[in-house]
Amino acid sequence: MAQRFTDEMVFTLQCVSCQADLRTSIAAQVVIGHYNGGQLAAFRGQCARQACGRTEVLQGAEDVLPLEERIAEWEAMG
């Protein structure tokens, strides 16, 4: 069965692996992919490993967008 991403996951507000709120611990996040133009993120370690097979950011990979920007985009979606 294909993975279904919530709107919160697409706006990088929810871990794609454990579904925990990512707004609480920005330093512990890693971008693991993209969906519908948004970043997908997971907590470093076990969540990232389950989501994409690696536990850390690859060198040269993009950073998670600033929290304020993610929340503004989420609120603009309505």
mmCIF file of the C-alpha atoms, coordinates in Angstrom:
data_MODEL
# 
_entry.id   MODEL 
# 
loop_
_atom_site.group_PDB 
_atom_site.id 
_atom_site.type_symbol 
_atom_site.label_atom_id 
_atom_site.label_alt_id 
_atom_site.label_comp_id 
_atom_site.label_asym_id 
_atom_site.label_entity_id 
_atom_site.label_seq_id 
_atom_site.pdbx_PDB_ins_code 
_atom_site.Cartn_x 
_atom_site.Cartn_y 
_atom_site.Cartn_z 
_atom_site.occupancy 
_atom_site.B_iso_or_equiv 
_atom_site.pdbx_formal_charge 
_atom_site.auth_seq_id 
_atom_site.auth_comp_id 
_atom_site.auth_asym_id 
_atom_site.auth_atom_id 
_atom_site.pdbx_PDB_model_num 
ATOM 1  C CA . MET A 1 1  ? 0.000  0.000  0.000  1.00 0.00 ? 1  MET A CA 1 
ATOM 2  C CA . ALA A 1 2  ? 1.280  3.467  -0.883 1.00 0.00 ? 2  ALA A CA 1 
ATOM 3  C CA . GLN A 1 3  ? 2.207  5.942  1.849  1.00 0.00 ? 3  GLN A CA 1 
ATOM 4  C CA . ARG A 1 4  ? -0.432 8.613  2.398  1.00 0.00 ? 4  ARG A CA 1 
ATOM 5  C CA . PHE A 1 5  ? 0.936  11.933 3.576  1.00 0.00 ? 5  PHE A CA 1 
ATOM 6  C CA . THR A 1 6  ? -1.140 14.277 5.712  1.00 0.00 ? 6  THR A CA 1 
ATOM 7  C CA . ASP A 1 7  ? -1.230 18.009 4.987  1.00 0.00 ? 7  ASP A CA 1 
ATOM 8  C CA . GLU A 1 8  ? 0.869  18.462 8.132  1.00 0.00 ? 8  GLU A CA 1 
ATOM 9  C CA . MET A 1 9  ? 3.535  16.132 6.713  1.00 0.00 ? 9  MET A CA 1 
ATOM 10 C CA . VAL A 1 10 ? 3.650  18.027 3.398  1.00 0.00 ? 10 VAL A CA 1 
ATOM 11 C CA . PHE A 1 11 ? 4.187  21.302 5.280  1.00 0.00 ? 11 PHE A CA 1 
ATOM 12 C CA . THR A 1 12 ? 6.955  19.700 7.406  1.00 0.00 ? 12 THR A CA 1 
ATOM 13 C CA . LEU A 1 13 ? 4.939  19.987 10.605 1.00 0.00 ? 13 LEU A CA 1 
ATOM 14 C CA . GLN A 1 14 ? 4.627  16.246 11.284 1.00 0.00 ? 14 GLN A CA 1 
ATOM 15 C CA . CYS A 1 15 ? 7.128  13.369 11.190 1.00 0.00 ? 15 CYS A CA 1 
ATOM 16 C CA . VAL A 1 16 ? 6.371  11.028 8.285  1.00 0.00 ? 16 VAL A CA 1 
ATOM 17 C CA . SER A 1 17 ? 7.427  8.048  10.381 1.00 0.00 ? 17 SER A CA 1 
ATOM 18 C CA . CYS A 1 18 ? 5.986  8.458  13.891 1.00 0.00 ? 18 CYS A CA 1 
ATOM 19 C CA . GLN A 1 19 ? 3.497  11.285 13.134 1.00 0.00 ? 19 GLN A CA 1 
ATOM 20 C CA . ALA A 1 20 ? 4.849  13.378 16.040 1.00 0.00 ? 20 ALA A CA 1 
ATOM 21 C CA . ASP A 1 21 ? 4.697  17.183 15.868 1.00 0.00 ? 21 ASP A CA 1 
ATOM 22 C CA . LEU A 1 22 ? 7.924  18.550 14.334 1.00 0.00 ? 22 LEU A CA 1 
ATOM 23 C CA . ARG A 1 23 ? 7.352  22.077 15.639 1.00 0.00 ? 23 ARG A CA 1 
ATOM 24 C CA . THR A 1 24 ? 8.876  21.129 18.990 1.00 0.00 ? 24 THR A CA 1 
ATOM 25 C CA . SER A 1 25 ? 12.411 20.067 18.047 1.00 0.00 ? 25 SER A CA 1 
ATOM 26 C CA . ILE A 1 26 ? 13.733 21.707 14.881 1.00 0.00 ? 26 ILE A CA 1 
ATOM 27 C CA . ALA A 1 27 ? 17.360 20.596 15.369 1.00 0.00 ? 27 ALA A CA 1 
ATOM 28 C CA . ALA A 1 28 ? 16.358 16.938 15.395 1.00 0.00 ? 28 ALA A CA 1 
ATOM 29 C CA . GLN A 1 29 ? 14.808 16.982 11.900 1.00 0.00 ? 29 GLN A CA 1 
ATOM 30 C CA . VAL A 1 30 ? 16.049 15.825 8.524  1.00 0.00 ? 30 VAL A CA 1 
ATOM 31 C CA . VAL A 1 31 ? 14.469 16.349 5.078  1.00 0.00 ? 31 VAL A CA 1 
ATOM 32 C CA . ILE A 1 32 ? 13.814 12.878 3.683  1.00 0.00 ? 32 ILE A CA 1 
ATOM 33 C CA . GLY A 1 33 ? 12.031 13.800 0.463  1.00 0.00 ? 33 GLY A CA 1 
ATOM 34 C CA . HIS A 1 34 ? 9.405  15.937 -1.272 1.00 0.00 ? 34 HIS A CA 1 
ATOM 35 C CA . TYR A 1 35 ? 5.723  15.600 -2.078 1.00 0.00 ? 35 TYR A CA 1 
ATOM 36 C CA . ASN A 1 36 ? 3.429  18.016 -3.963 1.00 0.00 ? 36 ASN A CA 1 
ATOM 37 C CA . GLY A 1 37 ? 6.073  20.732 -3.806 1.00 0.00 ? 37 GLY A CA 1 
ATOM 38 C CA . GLY A 1 38 ? 6.599  20.482 -0.054 1.00 0.00 ? 38 GLY A CA 1 
ATOM 39 C CA . GLN A 1 39 ? 9.347  19.004 2.055  1.00 0.00 ? 39 GLN A CA 1 
ATOM 40 C CA . LEU A 1 40 ? 8.864  15.763 3.942  1.00 0.00 ? 40 LEU A CA 1 
ATOM 41 C CA . ALA A 1 41 ? 10.790 15.428 7.186  1.00 0.00 ? 41 ALA A CA 1 
ATOM 42 C CA . ALA A 1 42 ? 11.426 12.955 9.964  1.00 0.00 ? 42 ALA A CA 1 
ATOM 43 C CA . PHE A 1 43 ? 13.246 13.014 13.256 1.00 0.00 ? 43 PHE A CA 1 
ATOM 44 C CA . ARG A 1 44 ? 16.908 12.021 12.945 1.00 0.00 ? 44 ARG A CA 1 
ATOM 45 C CA . GLY A 1 45 ? 17.703 8.460  13.889 1.00 0.00 ? 45 GLY A CA 1 
ATOM 46 C CA . GLN A 1 46 ? 15.129 5.665  13.839 1.00 0.00 ? 46 GLN A CA 1 
ATOM 47 C CA . CYS A 1 47 ? 12.317 7.714  12.244 1.00 0.00 ? 47 CYS A CA 1 
ATOM 48 C CA . ALA A 1 48 ? 14.551 8.830  9.377  1.00 0.00 ? 48 ALA A CA 1 
ATOM 49 C CA . ARG A 1 49 ? 15.851 5.280  8.923  1.00 0.00 ? 49 ARG A CA 1 
ATOM 50 C CA . GLN A 1 50 ? 12.296 3.923  8.663  1.00 0.00 ? 50 GLN A CA 1 
ATOM 51 C CA . ALA A 1 51 ? 11.237 6.682  6.272  1.00 0.00 ? 51 ALA A CA 1 
ATOM 52 C CA . CYS A 1 52 ? 14.176 6.718  3.854  1.00 0.00 ? 52 CYS A CA 1 
ATOM 53 C CA . GLY A 1 53 ? 16.908 4.343  4.953  1.00 0.00 ? 53 GLY A CA 1 
ATOM 54 C CA . ARG A 1 54 ? 19.343 6.881  6.410  1.00 0.00 ? 54 ARG A CA 1 
ATOM 55 C CA . THR A 1 55 ? 19.591 8.496  9.835  1.00 0.00 ? 55 THR A CA 1 
ATOM 56 C CA . GLU A 1 56 ? 21.248 11.835 9.018  1.00 0.00 ? 56 GLU A CA 1 
ATOM 57 C CA . VAL A 1 57 ? 21.261 14.510 6.321  1.00 0.00 ? 57 VAL A CA 1 
ATOM 58 C CA . LEU A 1 58 ? 23.470 13.759 3.347  1.00 0.00 ? 58 LEU A CA 1 
ATOM 59 C CA . GLN A 1 59 ? 26.189 16.329 2.720  1.00 0.00 ? 59 GLN A CA 1 
ATOM 60 C CA . GLY A 1 60 ? 24.808 19.050 0.463  1.00 0.00 ? 60 GLY A CA 1 
ATOM 61 C CA . ALA A 1 61 ? 21.193 18.170 1.261  1.00 0.00 ? 61 ALA A CA 1 
ATOM 62 C CA . GLU A 1 62 ? 18.733 20.966 1.905  1.00 0.00 ? 62 GLU A CA 1 
ATOM 63 C CA . ASP A 1 63 ? 17.811 22.236 5.345  1.00 0.00 ? 63 ASP A CA 1 
ATOM 64 C CA . VAL A 1 64 ? 14.319 22.109 6.763  1.00 0.00 ? 64 VAL A CA 1 
ATOM 65 C CA . LEU A 1 65 ? 12.604 25.437 6.065  1.00 0.00 ? 65 LEU A CA 1 
ATOM 66 C CA . PRO A 1 66 ? 12.351 27.842 9.017  1.00 0.00 ? 66 PRO A CA 1 
ATOM 67 C CA . LEU A 1 67 ? 9.413  27.049 11.302 1.00 0.00 ? 67 LEU A CA 1 
ATOM 68 C CA . GLU A 1 68 ? 7.809  30.469 10.824 1.00 0.00 ? 68 GLU A CA 1 
ATOM 69 C CA . GLU A 1 69 ? 7.787  29.973 7.049  1.00 0.00 ? 69 GLU A CA 1 
ATOM 70 C CA . ARG A 1 70 ? 6.267  26.497 7.333  1.00 0.00 ? 70 ARG A CA 1 
ATOM 71 C CA . ILE A 1 71 ? 3.517  27.710 9.665  1.00 0.00 ? 71 ILE A CA 1 
ATOM 72 C CA . ALA A 1 72 ? 2.739  30.710 7.425  1.00 0.00 ? 72 ALA A CA 1 
ATOM 73 C CA . GLU A 1 73 ? 2.406  28.415 4.380  1.00 0.00 ? 73 GLU A CA 1 
ATOM 74 C CA . TRP A 1 74 ? 0.213  26.015 6.379  1.00 0.00 ? 74 TRP A CA 1 
ATOM 75 C CA . GLU A 1 75 ? -2.077 28.848 7.545  1.00 0.00 ? 75 GLU A CA 1 
ATOM 76 C CA . ALA A 1 76 ? -2.270 30.321 4.029  1.00 0.00 ? 76 ALA A CA 1 
ATOM 77 C CA . MET A 1 77 ? -3.567 26.983 2.761  1.00 0.00 ? 77 MET A CA 1 
ATOM 78 C CA . GLY A 1 78 ? -6.542 27.560 5.006  1.00 0.00 ? 78 GLY A CA 1 
# 
